Amino acid sequence: MQFLNGKTTFNFMGKRKVAALFSVILLLASIASLVTQGLNFGIDFTGGTMIEVAYEEAVELDTIRNTLEQAGYDDVIVQNFGSIHEILIRLPVIQSENMAELSNKIVAILQSNNSSPIDVRRVEFVGPQVGEELTEQGGLAMLYALIGILIYVSLRFEYRFAIGSVAALVHDVLLTLGIFSFFQLDFDLTVLAAILAVIGYSLNDTIVVFDRVRETFLKMRKGSSEEIINLALNDTLSRTLMTSMTTLLVVVSLFIFGGEVIHAFSIALLLGIVVGTYSSIYIASNVVLSMGVSKADLLPPAKDENAEIHEDGSQV
């Protein structure tokens, strides 16, 4: 199935310097935001209490939020969970409170302002130490993923392709984290899972492009490296856009209909898909071209015609 009719002839690499400058500006802005503001870590990382309750009738989130704020819980996060009858309440660690009894206090406050009984579905408490461990392990997970990708692409293609793919992935992760930092969006375990998914999605897109780049280098007898990479990018453009658009349809549906609980997750996926599609063209391929890859680098090693042949067929 073709997303674009006919063969495209876009000069992607002709705009590579503009794209590189644009990406550098965005990366510097992302790093500046991460250094000055940091990420707005959720309870999964900072520790706190999560309470899921169910009402018999529909209830307004603002009503619950105002009730708890009047009781002195200003940092409370109130969300729908599954339906308009089910509410998820998140509270950070409060040093002056006994966290084991906090859930009972919250439920009692809500019950005093509601005539029908409230059903407590679950109560979870995450300590600060557990949150620190999750932060460390999450960072290590991304680091190990990048190292594994570097080794895999080096074996599959050539070391310059490995550097290009890792550069594209670092670009995608930093921009996604930068946007979360700049707008102070909630960063929890679901967002970390989305970023790891984005790494896999972006790598898949980059591998497809690199595979066509290698194939085009070996097939074309004439042409500069820039022309060959442009041809390969145009050959994969329809597939790249089709994959991105169909994936975006699913993620946009999650964002619209999935509820507030997975908004941050769907936003991370949306950002990652858009940025990943861009980086597979303008970052990964740009790095490979800038490092001077040529047809000679991709040819299989020539056999030595003068080598002695043993009886078992091996050469010396």
C-alpha positions in Angstrom: 0.0 0.0 0.0 1.4 3.4 -1.0 0.9 6.6 0.9 2.3 8.7 -1.9 1.4 8.2 -5.6 4.4 8.0 -7.9 8.1 8.3 -7.1 9.2 11.2 -4.9 12.4 13.2 -5.5 12.7 15.3 -2.4 16.2 16.6 -1.7 16.4 15.7 1.9 20.1 15.8 2.3 20.2 19.2 0.6 18.5 20.6 3.7 20.6 18.7 6.1 22.5 21.7 7.5 19.3 23.6 8.2 17.9 20.5 9.9 21.0 20.0 11.9 20.9 23.6 13.1 17.2 23.2 14.0 17.9 20.0 15.9 20.8 21.6 17.8 18.7 24.5 18.9 16.0 22.2 20.2 18.5 19.9 21.9 20.1 22.9 23.7 16.7 24.2 24.8 15.8 20.7 26.1 19.0 20.4 28.0 18.6 23.9 29.5 15.1 23.1 30.6 16.2 19.7 32.1 19.0 21.4 34.0 17.0 24.5 35.3 13.5 22.9 35.8 14.1 19.2 35.8 11.3 16.7 35.3 8.0 16.8 37.2 8.4 13.3 38.6 5.2 11.5 39.7 4.6 9.5 42.8 6.1 6.4 41.2 9.5 8.2 41.5 9.1 10.6 44.4 7.0 8.3 46.6 3.5 8.9 48.0 0.1 7.4 48.4 -2.4 6.4 45.7 -6.0 5.8 46.5 -8.7 4.4 44.1 -12.3 5.0 45.2 -15.6 4.4 43.5 -18.8 6.5 43.9 -22.3 5.2 43.3 -23.1 8.4 41.2 -21.1 10.5 38.9 -18.9 13.0 40.7 -17.1 16.1 39.6 -13.3 16.0 39.9 -13.2 19.7 40.9 -15.5 19.0 43.8 -13.2 16.3 45.2 -10.1 18.4 44.5 -11.6 21.5 46.3 -12.7 19.3 49.3 -9.2 17.9 49.8 -7.6 21.3 49.3 -9.8 22.8 51.9 -8.7 20.0 54.3 -5.0 21.1 53.7 -4.0 18.7 51.0 -2.9 21.2 48.3 -0.7 18.9 46.2 -3.4 16.3 45.6 -3.9 15.0 42.1 -7.4 13.8 41.3 -8.2 11.8 38.1 -10.9 9.7 36.6 -9.9 6.0 36.5 -11.8 3.9 34.1 -15.2 5.6 34.4 -16.8 8.8 35.7 -17.7 6.9 38.9 -14.1 5.8 39.7 -11.6 8.3 41.0 -7.8 8.0 41.5 -6.3 10.2 44.1 -2.5 10.7 44.3 -0.7 12.4 47.3 3.0 13.1 47.6 4.9 12.1 50.8 3.8 14.3 53.7 6.4 14.3 56.4 4.0 15.4 59.1 1.5 12.7 58.3 1.5 9.0 59.1 1.3 7.6 55.6 -0.2 4.4 56.8 -3.3 6.2 58.1 -3.5 8.9 55.4 -5.8 6.9 53.2 -8.3 6.5 56.0 -8.3 10.3 56.6 -8.8 11.0 52.9 -11.7 8.6 52.6 -13.3 10.0 55.8 -13.0 13.5 54.4 -14.6 12.5 51.1 -17.3 10.5 52.9 -18.3 13.4 55.1 -19.1 15.4 51.9 -21.0 12.6 50.2 -24.3 11.0 51.3 -23.9 7.6 49.6 -21.1 5.2 50.7 -17.7 5.3 49.0 -16.1 2.1 48.0 -12.3 2.0 48.5 -10.9 -0.2 45.7 -7.2 -0.1 46.5 -4.5 1.8 48.4 -0.9 1.8 47.4 2.1 3.5 49.1 5.4 4.1 47.5 8.3 5.1 49.8 10.9 7.7 48.7 13.6 5.0 48.7 11.7 2.9 46.3 11.1 6.0 44.1 14.9 6.6 44.0 15.6 3.1 43.0 13.0 3.3 40.2 14.6 6.5 38.9 18.1 4.9 38.9 16.8 1.7 37.3 14.8 3.6 34.6 17.9 5.6 33.6 20.0 2.4 33.4 17.3 0.7 31.3 17.6 3.5 28.7 21.4 3.4 28.8 21.6 -0.4 28.4 19.1 -0.1 25.5 21.3 2.4 23.7 24.5 0.3 24.3 22.7 -2.8 23.0 21.5 -0.9 19.9 25.0 0.4 19.2 26.4 -3.2 19.3 23.6 -4.6 17.1 23.8 -2.0 14.4 27.6 -2.2 14.3 27.3 -5.9 13.6 24.5 -5.6 11.2 25.8 -2.7 9.1 28.9 -0.6 9.8 30.1 1.4 12.8 29.1 4.7 11.2 25.5 3.5 10.9 25.6 2.5 14.6 26.7 6.0 15.6 24.0 7.5 13.4 21.3 5.3 14.9 22.3 6.0 18.5 22.6 9.8 17.7 19.0 9.6 16.4 17.8 7.8 19.5 19.5 10.2 21.9 18.0 13.1 19.9 14.5 11.5 20.3 14.8 10.8 24.0 16.3 14.3 24.8 13.6 16.2 22.9 10.8 14.2 24.5 12.3 14.7 28.0 12.8 18.4 27.2 9.2 18.9 26.3 8.0 17.1 29.4 10.4 19.3 31.4 9.5 22.6 29.7 5.7 22.1 30.2 6.2 20.3 33.5 4.1 17.4 32.5 3.8 14.4 34.9 6.7 12.0 34.4 5.8 8.6 35.8 6.5 4.9 35.0 4.0 4.9 32.1 6.0 7.8 30.5 9.2 5.9 31.0 7.6 2.8 29.3 6.5 5.1 26.4 10.1 6.4 26.0 11.4 2.9 25.9 8.8 2.0 23.3 9.7 5.1 21.3 13.4 3.9 21.3 12.2 0.6 19.7 9.9 2.4 17.2 12.5 4.9 16.1 15.2 2.2 15.8 12.9 0.1 13.6 12.3 3.1 11.3 16.0 3.8 11.2 17.0 0.2 10.4 14.6 0.2 7.5 16.1 3.4 6.1 19.7 2.1 6.6 18.8 -1.2 4.9 17.6 0.7 1.8 20.7 3.0 2.0 23.0 0.0 1.9 21.0 -1.7 -0.8 21.1 1.5 -2.9 24.8 2.0 -2.4 25.5 -1.6 -3.7 23.1 -1.3 -6.6 24.1 2.1 -8.1 27.3 2.3 -10.1 27.4 6.1 -10.2 26.3 8.9 -8.0 27.6 10.8 -5.0 26.9 9.6 -1.4 24.4 12.4 -1.0 22.5 11.4 -4.1 22.4 7.8 -3.1 21.1 8.5 0.4 18.5 10.9 -1.1 17.3 8.1 -3.4 17.1 5.6 -0.5 15.1 8.1 1.7 12.6 8.7 -1.1 12.2 5.0 -1.7 11.3 4.5 2.0 9.3 7.7 2.4 5.9 6.2 1.6 6.5 3.3 4.0 7.8 5.6 6.7 4.8 8.0 6.5 2.3 5.1 6.3 3.7 3.5 9.4 3.8 6.8 11.3 0.3 7.8 10.3 -1.4 4.5 11.2 0.5 4.4 14.6 -0.5 8.0 15.2 -4.2 7.2 14.7 -4.0 4.6 17.5 -2.1 7.0 19.9 -4.4 9.9 19.2 -7.4 7.6 20.0 -5.6 6.7 23.3 -5.1 10.4 24.1 -8.7 11.4 23.3 -10.6 8.4 24.7 -8.1 6.8 27.1 -8.8 9.1 30.1 -6.6 11.4 32.1 -4.6 8.6 33.7 -2.8 7.7 30.4 -2.6 11.3 29.0 1.1 11.6 29.8 1.8 8.1 28.3 0.0 9.0 25.0 1.7 12.4 24.8 5.1 10.8 25.1 4.2 8.3 22.3 2.9 11.1 20.1 6.0 13.2 20.6 8.2 10.1 20.1 6.6 9.0 16.8 6.8 12.5 15.3 10.3 13.1 16.4 11.4 9.6 15.6 10.1 9.9 12.0 12.0 13.2 11.6 15.2 11.8 13.1 15.4 8.7 11.0 15.6 11.0 7.9 17.5 14.1 9.1 19.6 12.8 12.1 20.6 9.2 11.4 21.1 9.6 7.7 22.7 13.0 8.2 25.3 11.6 10.6 26.1 8.7 8.3 26.7 11.1 5.4 28.7 13.5 7.5 31.0 10.7 8.5 31.8 10.0 4.9 30.3 6.6 4.3 30.9 5.3 0.7 30.2 2.2 -1.4 33.6 0.8 -0.6 32.7 0.7 3.1 29.7 -1.5 2.5 31.2 -4.0 0.0 31.8 -7.5 1.4 35.5 -8.3 2.0 37.1 -9.6 -1.1 38.3 -13.2 -1.2 42.1 -13.8 -1.6 42.5 -15.7 -4.9 46.0 -16.7 -4.0 45.0 -18.4 -0.7 45.6 -22.1 -0.4 42.6 -24.3 -0.3 42.6 -27.2 2.2 40.7 -30.5 1.6 38.0 -29.4 4.0 37.4 -26.2 1.8 38.9 -23.8 4.3 41.4 -21.1 3.2 44.8 -20.1 4.6 
